[in-house]
Amino acid sequence: MLKFNVHLTFRLIYYNLAPKTIKNIISSMSNNPVINLFDDPSKKFIKVCAPMVRYSKLQFRKLIRMYECDLCFTPMIMADSYVKSAKARAHEFQTDTDDRPLIVQFGANNSSDFVNASNLIIPYCDGVDLNCGCPQRWALNDGYGAQLLKNPEIIKDCVRQLRNHLPANKTISVKLRLLDNHRQKECRSLSTN
């Protein structure tokens, strides 16, 4: 638990939270199945099924859990559609009692949609993830996925607002990618040495 606590404490201090609040968040996380996976000393490594477009639905998650996958993500669900449409909710997300621990990934370009969608789904999962890594053209054009990396204040607002609304024992994560200019800089520095 120490590694997790130090890392989480650093992140929480970064967001200027009071020490008492930090202590409460850390202690409430101790009953989260996702956190418990990382704290389990018997686990040499944790098998995670990352979110995959159109594949990470319930049937696929059930299959990979048969092969002892420890943690699953859903495919990216568009937060605005999920909030607005019962049909979208029924189509985009299904789960059952054996589908845990589970993190639901949302695509959102504002904190309101992210918070509202997360509030609807949180009873059925162990955490939510904001996709800031999708490189598809449609996502970039609409301000989703990797496009959010150019607007870190939106990411910060999404995470902060969600933390204010979610139960403290639920995880919040953000999927990130390196921006192209970082890759190009790294390649240039490697090629000159």
C-alpha positions in Angstrom: 0.0 0.0 0.0 2.9 2.3 0.6 3.8 2.8 -3.1 0.2 3.5 -3.9 -0.2 5.9 -1.0 3.0 7.9 -1.9 1.9 8.2 -5.5 -1.7 9.1 -4.7 -0.6 11.5 -2.0 1.6 13.3 -4.5 -1.2 13.6 -7.0 -3.6 14.8 -4.4 -1.2 17.4 -3.0 -0.8 18.6 -6.6 -4.5 19.4 -6.6 -4.1 21.4 -3.4 -6.2 19.1 -1.2 -6.0 19.4 2.6 -4.1 16.6 4.4 -7.2 15.4 6.2 -9.0 15.1 2.8 -5.9 13.2 1.4 -6.0 10.8 4.4 -9.7 10.2 3.9 -9.4 9.4 0.2 -6.5 7.0 0.8 -8.3 5.2 3.5 -11.5 4.9 1.5 -9.6 3.5 -1.4 -8.6 0.4 0.6 -11.9 -1.3 -0.2 -11.6 -0.7 -3.9 -11.0 -3.9 -5.9 -8.8 -2.1 -8.4 -6.5 -0.7 -5.7 -6.5 -4.1 -3.9 -5.1 -5.7 -7.1 -2.1 -3.5 -7.0 -1.6 -4.0 -3.3 -1.8 -7.8 -3.4 1.7 -9.1 -2.6 0.9 -12.5 -4.2 0.5 -10.9 -7.6 3.8 -10.8 -9.5 2.0 -8.9 -12.3 -1.5 -7.9 -13.0 -3.2 -8.9 -16.2 -5.2 -6.0 -17.6 -7.4 -5.9 -20.7 -7.1 -2.4 -22.1 -10.0 -0.7 -23.8 -10.3 -1.9 -27.4 -12.7 -0.3 -29.9 -15.8 -2.6 -30.4 -14.1 -5.5 -28.7 -14.1 -4.9 -25.0 -17.8 -5.5 -24.6 -19.2 -7.8 -22.0 -18.9 -11.1 -24.0 -15.3 -10.5 -24.7 -14.6 -9.5 -21.1 -16.2 -12.8 -20.0 -14.0 -14.7 -22.3 -10.7 -13.1 -21.2 -11.7 -13.4 -17.6 -11.8 -17.2 -18.2 -8.0 -16.8 -18.8 -7.6 -15.1 -15.4 -7.6 -11.5 -16.6 -7.4 -9.4 -13.4 -8.9 -6.1 -14.6 -11.0 -5.1 -17.6 -11.8 -1.8 -19.3 -14.9 -1.2 -21.4 -14.5 0.3 -24.9 -14.7 4.0 -25.0 -18.3 5.2 -24.4 -19.3 8.7 -25.6 -20.3 10.4 -22.4 -22.7 12.9 -24.0 -24.7 10.1 -25.8 -24.7 8.0 -22.7 -26.3 10.8 -20.7 -28.9 11.8 -23.3 -30.1 8.4 -24.5 -31.5 5.3 -22.6 -31.0 3.4 -25.9 -27.3 4.4 -26.0 -27.0 3.3 -22.4 -28.5 -0.1 -23.1 -26.4 -0.6 -26.2 -23.1 0.7 -25.0 -22.8 -0.8 -21.6 -23.7 -4.2 -20.2 -22.2 -6.0 -17.2 -23.0 -8.8 -14.8 -21.9 -9.7 -11.2 -18.8 -11.6 -12.4 -17.5 -8.7 -14.5 -15.4 -7.1 -11.8 -13.1 -5.3 -11.2 -14.2 -3.1 -14.1 -13.3 0.3 -15.3 -15.6 2.1 -17.7 -13.8 4.4 -20.2 -15.6 7.6 -21.4 -14.9 9.9 -24.2 -15.8 13.4 -23.1 -14.7 16.9 -24.0 -16.2 18.7 -21.0 -16.6 18.0 -17.3 -20.4 18.1 -17.3 -20.8 15.2 -19.6 -18.0 13.2 -17.9 -19.5 13.7 -14.5 -23.1 13.0 -15.5 -22.2 9.8 -17.4 -20.0 8.6 -14.6 -22.7 9.2 -12.0 -25.1 7.0 -14.1 -22.6 4.1 -14.4 -20.7 4.2 -11.1 -22.9 1.7 -9.3 -22.0 -0.9 -11.9 -18.2 -0.5 -12.0 -15.1 0.1 -9.8 -13.8 3.2 -11.5 -14.0 5.4 -14.6 -11.4 6.4 -17.1 -11.2 9.5 -19.3 -9.9 8.7 -22.8 -7.3 11.3 -23.7 -5.5 9.0 -26.1 -7.9 8.2 -29.0 -6.1 9.3 -32.2 -9.0 8.8 -34.6 -9.7 11.7 -36.8 -13.4 12.1 -35.8 -12.4 12.3 -32.1 -9.7 14.9 -32.8 -12.1 17.0 -34.9 -14.7 17.0 -32.1 -12.3 17.7 -29.3 -12.2 14.2 -27.8 -9.4 11.7 -27.1 -5.8 12.9 -27.9 -7.1 16.4 -28.7 -7.7 16.9 -25.0 -3.9 16.8 -24.5 -3.8 20.2 -26.1 -6.2 21.5 -23.5 -4.9 20.1 -20.1 -7.2 22.5 -18.2 -10.2 20.5 -19.5 -8.6 17.3 -18.3 -7.9 18.8 -14.9 -11.5 20.1 -14.7 -12.9 16.8 -15.6 -10.9 14.9 -13.0 -11.5 17.5 -10.3 -15.2 17.8 -10.9 -15.6 14.0 -11.0 -13.7 13.5 -7.8 -16.1 16.0 -6.2 -19.1 13.9 -7.3 -18.0 10.2 -7.1 -17.7 8.1 -3.9 -14.2 8.3 -2.6 -13.7 4.5 -3.0 -14.1 4.7 -6.8 -11.0 5.2 -9.0 -10.5 7.9 -11.7 -7.9 7.3 -14.3 -6.9 9.1 -17.5 -5.6 7.3 -20.7 -2.8 9.4 -22.2 -0.6 9.3 -25.3 2.6 11.1 -26.0 2.0 14.0 -28.4 3.7 13.8 -31.8 6.0 16.6 -31.1 7.4 14.8 -28.1 8.0 11.7 -30.2 9.6 13.8 -32.9 11.9 15.5 -30.3 12.9 12.2 -28.8 13.7 10.7 -32.3 15.7 13.8 -33.2 17.7 13.6 -29.9 18.4 9.9 -30.4 19.5 10.4 -34.0 22.0 13.1 -33.1 23.8 11.0 -30.5 
